[in-house]
């Protein structure tokens, strides 16, 4: 089967890119399941119920997130009842929502696990240990498992991918918003990329207005970041080609539009 994983959607420009490119890419690549990281989809920080519904309406099946998932307060009362929107599974159990989903359609079953790294990010529960628990449970239901590993450090992402090689079908890195060129199939069959990239405004600093970022670096003063504007956009994703019987990856292909 083929799965399309869309990189971090940033604000309205990112949602517009999804609307523009997603239908054609789903047809072109024969996509059965579409996943996207949406933690920046609402004005660049967090996600709201209305933005989530908009993205579902555009053809995305599951939304993952990361450290910005709680930036819009209204998500707290929404995420607990919306199984298609995940927060990192290694947040404390008292946090609303879930970090694991089991997607089913036309006889296919795919486990999706959302985890957050700890290097240069809040020190929540260990993603490696949480990964052990959830992968063991998911593998009882299906060999097809995709992990969104939302993390800052390249080393942490790579280490996790090697740690679960052969236990997950794919480990897709998110968070840094710049697509990396290291897509590969690891020795035991897990597809991997350090960062799938960003879907949003092209002429920006990881999605934000360049002048805001420059001011912050020059002055080291608190700065309110706004999503960059302009006609040019970027759509970043990967296509995962997975063996339905074994769960091993046959291919991982970077896309950028």
N, C-alpha and C positions, 0 to 999 in steps of 0.2 A: 504494500500500500504506500501511498505518497501523502506526506504531511507537509503543509506549508507553515513555517514558523516566522512570524513578522516581528522585526525588531522594534524596540521601545517607541511607541506612538506618542508624539509630543504635540499636545494642544490641537487646536482646530486645523492647522496646516497638516498635521499628521493624519487626522481623520479624513481630510480631503484627499490625501494621497492614497489611503486605503480605498476610498470610494472610486478613485480614478483607475487604480491598477488591479484591485483584487479580482473582480469577475473574470477578466481575461487571463490572469495567471492561473486561476483555479481550473479553467478550461484547458489551457495550454499544457499544464503539467498533470492533469488528471487527479487533482487533489481530492482526497476523501475527508480530511480533517484539517481545519485551519485554527492555529493557535496564535495569539499575539500578546506581547507584554504591554500592558496599558496603565502602568503606574504613573505616567506623566500625561495621560490623555486629556485631563481636564485643566485647561489653561496652564499646562506645563508641570503641574504638581498635583498628584493624586488622581482620583477618579470619582465621579458622581454616579448615582443611579441612572440619570438621563443619558450621560455619555456612554455608560456601559450598554444600555439598551440601543443606543445609536450604533455602536460597533457590532452588536449581535445582529442588528437589522442589515448591516452591510455584508454579512456572510461569515463573520468570525464565530467559531463554535465555542472556544474557551479563551478566557483572559487570565493571564498570570500577572504578577506584580513584584514588589520589592519594598525597599525601605521607605518609599514615598506613598505607600498604599493608604496610610492613615491621614494624609495631608488635608483631605476634605472630610469634615466631621460627619456629613450625611452618609458616608459609606458605612459607618459603624452599624447603623440599623438596617442596612441593605445586604451586606456581604454574608451575614449568617443565613439568610434565606435564599441566596442565589448561588447554586452549586457550580455555575459556569464561571464564576469569578473567584480566583484563588489568591490567598496571601501566603507568604512563605510558611512552610510547614514547621519550621524550627522556631517560630514565635511561641511564647508560652501558651499552654492549653487554654488559659482564661481569655485569650484574645479571640474576638469574634471571627467567624468564618473557618474555612478549612484550607489546607495546603495540598490536598490530593483530590483528584477527580478520576472517575472511571467513565470514559466516553464510549457509547455503544451505538452502532448504526449498521444495518444491513449485514448482520452477522459478524461485524468487526468490533473488537473491544480494545481500547487503548488506555493505559494508565498514564496520567500526567501528574508530575510531582514538581512543586515549586519550592525552592530552597534559597536561602540568603547566606552569603559569606559573612565572615566576621573580621577580616583584615580591613582596617580603615572604615569600618561600619560598626553599628551598635553590636555589642557582644551578647547576642541572643544565644539560644542553645546551639550546640555543635551541629553543623550541617552534615558532617560525615556520619555521626552517630544517628541523627534523625534519618539520614538517607538509608542507613542499614535497616532501620525498623520499617520504613515505608516501602522500600523496594522488596523486602521479604514478603510483606503483605500483598503488594500489587502482583508479584510474580505468581502468587497462588491463583490469580484471576486471569492473567494474560502475560504472554512474553513480550508484548509491545508496550514499552515504557519510555516516555520522553520526559527529561528533566530540564526545567528552566533553572539554571544556577545563576542567581543574581548577585554579582560580586564585583568588587573593585580591583582586587589583585589578580593579575594573570596567573601567578604561581598557584594561588588557591584554586582557581578554576581548573587549571591543568592537573593539579594533584587530585582533585575530586574526580575528574573524568577517568584518570588511570585507576583510582580506587574502586570505581564501580564498573570498569570495563568488563563487558560480558554479562553484567546484571541489568544494565539499562540499554535500550536501543539507541538512545541519543542523549548527549548532554550539550545543551545550547546555552552559551553564556550571554547574559544581558547586563545592562547597567551603565557601561562606559560610553555608549552611543556612537562608537566609531567601529565600523565593520573591520574585522581582522581577516587576514588572508591565510589562515592556518587550518582551514577545514580539512578533515582527515577521518579515516576509519582506523580506530585503534586495534591492536592485535587480536583482541577477543570479540571484535565486532561492534563496538560502540562508536557511533558517529559523534564527532566533536568539532566545535568551533569556539574560540575564546570569546568573541562577541559578534552577535548577528548584526549589530549596527542599529541605526535610528531611522524612524519613519517620521519625517517632519520637515521643517524649513532647511533648505540646503545651505544658504548663506547665514550661518549662525555659529555660536559656540555651544556645541552639543544641544542645539535647539533653542538656546536663549539669544536675545539681542546682543550682538557683539559689544555695543557700547556699554551695556550693563556689566559684562564680564571684564572688560578693560578697566572700567572705573574701579571695580573691586580689586583687581590686581595692582593698580597704581596706588590706590589709597589705603587698602587693607581695612576699609570701613564697611559696615553692613550695607548691603545693596539689595534693593528689590529687583529680582530678575523677572523679565517678561519674555514671553515667547516671541521669537523673531518674526518679522513680517516680510512680505515680498512674494513674487509670483513663483520663484523657483522652489521646487520641493525635491525630496529624496525619499525613496521607498526601499527599505533594506529588509531582506528575508533570506531564509534558506529553505530548500526543498529536501526533505528526508525521504529516501526510498528504502522501505523496510520490508524484510521478509516476514510474511504473516505467520509462518509456521514456527520459525526459530526466534524471531524477534531481532535477529542480527541486521545491521544496516548494510545495504548494498551500495548506497551512494549518498553523498551530501553535496548539494550544489548551492553556491552563493548566488543571490540575485540582488541587483541594485538597479533601480530605475530613476 
